[in-house]
Amino acid sequence: MTSPRFTPLMAALPSTVPFVAAEAMERMAGRPFRARIGANESVFGPSPKAIAAMREAAANEAWLYGDPENHDLKIALAAAAGVRPENIVVGEGIDGLLGLTVRLFVDPGTPVVTSLGGYPTFDYHVAGHGGRFVRVPYLGDREDHVGLLDAAIRENAPLIYLSNPNNPMASWSLGADIEPTLARVPEGSLLILDQAYGEFAPADAFPRVDVDDPRVIRFRTFSKAHGMAGMRIAYGIAAPEIARAYDKIRNHFGVNRVAQAGALASIADTDWIAHVVASVNHAKARIAAIAAANGLVALPSATNFVAVDCGRDGAFAKAVLDGLVARGLFVRKPGVAPMDRCIRISAGTDADMDLLAEMLPQALADARR
């Protein structure tokens, strides 16, 4: 029997995924998690208005393909962002948009600049297209945006990835500090500015960006503050010639009709987003207090999660994480030193935080043995 005729690149790729899903971990353990506070989802859920819109769309319109042009959604997003509809591109989550962006710019051997220890799904797409990684270490617990641009210029890289606020450290840089970096992006290159956690960030975290500058694309999502991670919908804000390029390669029916209806309703419900942000801030304060009560340090956060410094090395932090997972709490941690000294805990309900307060001392005691 002959083997499948995969491309050489495909055949050489490892059989890996960016993350081990909570569901996979539950199947391995044979039981559900007691608290799911590891994937930065919003346990507070979507707007009730978005739920009603999605319920109606599911009941009456699920037999229809979604609008392939995302027409109404683009108009609403453009109005909310203060741009034009032609500046908007909609996709199946930021992960889907990252995959399309890599496809637009990366051939085998193309240099791609990203942070060492940054978002693994971006790396997954770059590897899948054969890109050559140019990795820049973090500067403290923040992405080094100056170092990223220095590397892009040195390597003549067409694609640069920067998240602000950052995952996995919840850190951020001031927008005013990032603006000179954006001005240095070479002509013909594109800097991805991932703002997935933007609703939780301080106002001064956002750099001023000329929406018609073809060197920058900003990504935002409905997976975090809007509580719609399972619906897979996000958008980019870019110059029209960049936004139009996605139409050449995207799955035109990829964003389903139910997700479109929910996103439209959620955009309009600003009171719900304010409620979610307040709930997240309350949960983050509890995480910080629980960490302090156990002799740990919660790092400042501009996201819906907190990086908790376990005070030793990555092996110790992994032991703490394993202890929490064994006790039914789904959490994650950064994978690269020195950030791997931390565990990453998503904002949860008061019940979730009560479990964390109960289980963290036990996990720490086990890790210290």
Secondary structure, 3 states (H helix, E strand, C coil): CCCCCCCHHHHHCCCCCCCCCHHHHHHHHCCCCCEECCCCCCCCCCCHHHHHHHHHHHHHCCCCCCCCCCHHHHHHHHHHHCCCHHHEEEECHHHHHHHHHHHHHCCCCCEEEEECCCCHHHHHHHHHCCCEEEEECCECCECCHHHHHHHHHHHCCCEEEEECCCCCCCCCCCHHHHHHHHHCCCCCCEEEEECCCHHHCCHHHCCCCCCCCCCEEEEEECCCCCCCHHHCCEEEECCHHHHHHHCCCCCCCCCCHHHHHHHHHHHHCHHHHHHHHHHHHHHHHHHHHHHHHCCCEECCCCCCEEEEECCCCHHHHHHHHHHHHHCCEECECCCCCCHHHEEEEECCCHHHHHHHHHHHHHHHHHHHC
